[in-house]
Amino acid sequence: MKLIDSFGPNPRMVRMFMAEKGIELPKEELDLMGGQNREKSYTDRNPGGQMPALELDDGTVIAETTTMCQYLEEKHPTPAILGDTPESRAVSSMWVRRVELGITEHMYNGFRYAEGLGLFKDRLYCIPEAADGLKAKAQDGLKWLDGLLEGNDYIAGANVGLADMILYCCMDFAQGVGQPIDAELKNISAWFQRMNSRPSAEASLHSSCAASGMRG
Amino acid sequence: MKLIDSFGPNPRMVRMFMAEKGIELPKEELDLMGGQNREKSYTDRNPGGQMPALELDDGTVIAETTTMCQYLEEKHPTPAILGDTPESRAVSSMWVRRVELGITEHMYNGFRYAEGLGLFKDRLYCIPEAADGLKAKAQDGLKWLDGLLEGNDYIAGANVGLADMILYCCMDFAQGVGQPIDAELKNISAWFQRMNSRPSAEASLHSSCAASGMRG
């Protein structure tokens, strides 16, 4: 099995998950900025055309970040990050979906349709007129989560989970491209610093980040 | 365990999954149109405020449709719909995420911000100016999927899967509220009829549908 990897907050999230679990894999590096992930040699393997992905020894390609983490956890059950009972797995999974559908998808699409439009307009169906609204909706979701974080260190329980890594990698990237962290969200801000100080946060940064100044 | 249930395409999707698996559960019915799912007695249990949810005997509430199906599959492993190996579970999960993030979330939000705005404007952060673009983006996603469906009966393999149920319930609802099925998408249209003829499609309709004329 190998990780098909690149710069970007989504590949970083999988690397952060792997760092938290102590998993190392051989990597195939694609040039995301140059669009190598939109070339036929990749989309034949992953028709979604997005990064990252896992390629298994039999050639099966498993894409989609949350799916990849779930697969890695099945193959490497300890330490369990996604839960170790049906109930704790469900709580983890529920928070992942709330964070993605309520916050991070809107942050990412807000970026793709505005600051990222030059890069994405020929890769994805873009909706420039939605960008400001999507960014505002993401902030609305963060405000909701800020209230729920009161008294809690992490989103889905006492320990760091996948929802934390998804949101952290998204916000750390987004704050460099026009979506700063609102200091008035005290619980989110404290949680962000908590995530930022984990060794996996630094260990998961792509080698190109020092040069680009971006966090992905 | 009980199902907290209502009218709507998302609750219907969980009922369709249960029908395919032969699972029956006691139900607590909430008035979605009347906003009972936005009242404190429900949001204290499910802070997402969305329908449906499962309430376990110990009071734990598991929300988010895909999470609920995953939990039900863990408790009732056969017949397996989400896969019976780590690899087949990953393929199922990957397609669920592709369909949700690439198609159905855009269809649902396009509805909420336009035809559904009267109902949703005081419940959710809405982006009316994004509605047309979101609907067009969903069609762009369906066109992409139409090509991939060539020669295949179902989205993620030879058998009906969760991605099929998510997309079917969304499209069946959406076609009644301004997002018709494009007949030029031949593979999608044939797949839709295939889904529509499954006994679970009729069995999962809410009792209020006959009166409302809507499919949810």
Interface residues (C-beta under 8 A of the other chain):
Chain A: P47 G48 L56 T60 I62 A63 E64 T66 T67 M68 Q70 Y71 E74 K75 P86 E87 R89 A90 V91 S93 M94 R97 R98 E100 L101 G102 E105 Y125 I127 E129 A130 G133 L134 A136 K137 D140 G141 W144 L148
Chain B: P47 G48 L56 T60 I62 A63 E64 T66 T67 M68 Q70 Y71 E74 K75 P86 E87 R89 A90 V91 S93 M94 R97 R98 E100 L101 G102 E105 Y125 I127 E129 A130 G133 L134 A136 K137 D140 G141 W144 L148
